[in-house]
Amino acid sequence: MLDLIKYVVEQFAQDKENVEYVVKEKEHVIEVSVMLSISDMGKVIGKQGKIAKALRTIVRAATPANSKKYTIEICEKNGAVVDGDVVVD
């Protein structure tokens, strides 16, 4: 599923080298934080959040019925280390 998220984000992000994905696995949910540079935030989120909503819809539709649900958060990359998270390139 992370490959699908990466593919969609990379279609809109111009600074592809600085995109990071932070994955947190919880009991019933897998949280994916997409960390972008400031210049790519608007491009990936889209006008009125339409691209972000579409990304979430695609991931929800591609997730099998009996598996963990995915949540996607798009945040600004500030260069700080996130506590205890796994950073996937």
Phi, psi and omega per residue, in radians:
M1 nan -0.586 3.126
L2 -1.103 -0.583 3.101
D3 -1.111 -0.674 3.103
L4 -1.123 -0.782 3.124
I5 -1.094 -0.780 3.126
K6 -1.065 -0.739 -3.126
Y7 -1.060 -0.827 -3.099
V8 -1.169 -0.791 -3.127
V9 -1.084 -0.721 -3.105
E10 -1.215 -0.310 3.067
Q11 -1.222 -0.482 -3.075
F12 -1.851 -0.526 -3.095
A13 -1.323 2.374 3.095
Q14 -1.598 -0.564 -3.135
D15 -1.665 1.153 -3.004
K16 -1.110 -0.476 -3.108
E17 -1.220 -0.432 -3.078
N18 -1.768 0.274 3.081
V19 -1.542 2.271 3.096
E20 -2.137 2.617 3.129
Y21 -2.135 2.138 3.127
V22 -1.928 2.134 -3.070
V23 -1.975 2.189 3.063
K24 -2.081 2.180 3.102
E25 -1.787 2.171 3.107
K26 -2.034 -3.014 -3.035
E27 -1.039 -0.874 -3.086
H28 -2.077 -0.001 -3.016
V29 -2.383 2.526 2.971
I30 -1.989 2.039 -3.121
E31 -1.710 2.211 3.108
V32 -2.020 2.086 3.065
S33 -1.808 2.160 3.096
V34 -1.737 2.025 -3.079
M35 -1.826 2.078 -3.034
L36 -2.105 2.810 2.994
S37 -1.270 2.790 -3.073
I38 -1.027 -0.649 -3.087
S39 -1.192 -0.407 -3.131
D40 -1.648 -0.176 -3.076
M41 -0.978 -0.898 -3.097
G42 -1.153 -0.608 -3.119
K43 -1.197 -0.693 -3.099
V44 -1.403 -0.594 3.135
I45 -1.339 -0.699 3.120
G46 1.459 2.950 3.119
K47 -1.140 2.237 -3.134
Q48 0.973 0.424 3.075
G49 1.289 0.346 -3.057
K50 -1.167 -0.673 3.138
I51 -1.212 -0.726 3.123
A52 -1.109 -0.727 3.101
K53 -1.106 -0.722 3.126
A54 -1.131 -0.706 3.095
L55 -1.051 -0.807 3.128
R56 -1.103 -0.664 3.116
T57 -1.146 -0.754 3.129
I58 -1.083 -0.789 -3.133
V59 -1.140 -0.719 3.122
R60 -1.093 -0.707 -3.136
A61 -1.230 -0.552 -3.107
A62 -1.464 -0.210 -3.124
T63 -1.366 2.226 3.094
P64 -1.058 2.659 -3.019
A65 -1.071 -0.657 -3.039
N66 -1.699 0.228 -3.114
S67 -1.815 3.106 3.114
K68 -1.166 2.579 3.111
K69 -1.449 2.627 3.120
Y70 -1.857 2.406 2.961
T71 -2.098 2.511 -3.100
I72 -2.145 2.218 3.085
E73 -2.090 2.295 3.119
I74 -1.873 2.079 -3.081
C75 -2.320 2.835 3.140
E76 -1.365 2.366 3.127
K77 -1.456 2.104 -3.113
N78 -1.979 0.069 3.089
G79 1.465 -0.069 -3.122
A80 -1.445 2.622 3.100
V81 -1.396 2.343 3.138
V82 -1.570 2.339 -3.067
D83 -1.075 2.122 2.958
G84 1.108 0.192 -3.094
D85 -1.641 2.737 3.097
V86 -1.671 2.142 3.107
V87 -1.675 2.114 -3.102
V88 -1.904 2.209 3.124
D89 -1.627 nan nan
